[in-house]
Amino acid sequence: MKYYKIGSYGALIKEVEVTKETTKCVYLKNEFNGKEERVMKSGSYSNYFKTYLEAKEFLENKKKSEIQQLEKQLEYKKIELEKIYNL
């Protein structure tokens, strides 16, 4: 069955072949030794989704959140700079 992985090098969303799945894990064949390995569906380095659309939405939401955080940081830095000007 096909899953879509984000967090891989190169492509933002990569199609991968999954041999089996559980509620929290997917099982993939290792490219180098051919052995099956278990990987968490949601991790700090990569995430696996059943559909391309789910993977794309996850990436979009993640980037929107990062932009919001950066905008808040920018606003805070502007306030700090204004305080420095008023010293």
C-alpha positions as CSV (number, residue, x, y, z in Angstrom):
1,M,0.0,0.0,0.0
2,K,1.2,3.5,-0.7
3,Y,1.8,6.2,1.9
4,Y,3.1,9.7,1.6
5,K,6.2,10.7,3.6
6,I,7.2,14.3,4.5
7,G,10.5,15.1,6.0
8,S,12.7,13.3,3.5
9,Y,15.6,14.8,1.7
10,G,14.9,16.2,-1.8
11,A,11.1,16.1,-2.5
12,L,8.8,17.7,0.0
13,I,6.4,14.8,-0.3
14,K,7.7,11.4,-1.2
15,E,5.6,8.3,-2.1
16,V,6.7,5.2,-0.2
17,E,5.6,1.6,-0.2
18,V,4.3,0.3,3.2
19,T,4.1,-3.4,3.9
20,K,1.8,-3.1,6.8
21,E,0.5,-0.6,9.4
22,T,-0.7,-0.2,12.9
23,T,-2.5,2.7,14.5
24,K,0.9,4.4,15.3
25,C,3.4,2.8,13.0
26,V,4.1,1.8,9.4
27,Y,6.4,-1.0,8.3
28,L,8.8,-0.3,5.4
29,K,11.3,-2.5,3.6
30,N,14.8,-1.2,4.2
31,E,16.4,-0.1,0.8
32,F,19.9,-1.4,1.8
33,N,19.3,-4.8,3.4
34,G,15.7,-5.6,2.4
35,K,14.6,-6.1,6.0
36,E,11.3,-4.8,7.2
37,E,11.6,-1.9,9.7
38,R,9.0,-0.2,11.9
39,V,8.7,3.6,11.7
40,M,6.4,5.9,13.7
41,K,3.7,7.5,11.6
42,S,4.3,10.8,13.4
43,G,7.8,11.7,14.4
44,S,10.2,14.6,14.8
45,Y,12.0,14.0,11.5
46,S,9.3,12.5,9.2
47,N,5.6,11.9,9.1
48,Y,3.5,9.4,7.0
49,F,0.1,10.0,5.6
50,K,-2.4,7.8,3.7
51,T,-3.2,10.5,1.1
52,Y,-1.2,13.1,-0.7
53,L,-3.8,15.7,0.3
54,E,-3.3,15.0,4.0
55,A,0.5,15.4,3.6
56,K,0.1,18.6,1.7
57,E,-2.3,20.1,4.3
58,F,0.1,19.1,7.1
59,L,2.9,21.0,5.3
60,E,0.8,24.0,4.7
61,N,-0.4,24.2,8.3
62,K,3.1,23.8,9.6
63,K,4.4,26.6,7.4
64,K,1.5,28.9,8.3
65,S,2.3,28.3,12.0
66,E,6.0,29.1,11.5
67,I,5.1,32.3,9.7
68,Q,2.8,33.3,12.6
69,Q,5.6,32.7,15.1
70,L,8.0,34.7,13.0
71,E,5.6,37.6,12.7
72,K,5.1,37.6,16.5
73,Q,8.9,37.6,16.9
74,L,9.2,40.5,14.5
75,E,6.6,42.5,16.3
76,Y,8.4,41.8,19.6
77,K,11.8,42.9,18.2
78,K,10.2,46.1,16.8
79,I,8.9,46.9,20.3
80,E,12.4,46.2,21.8
81,L,14.0,48.5,19.2
82,E,11.5,51.2,20.0
83,K,12.4,50.9,23.7
84,I,16.1,51.3,22.8
85,Y,15.3,54.4,20.8
86,N,13.6,55.9,23.8
87,L,16.5,55.4,26.2
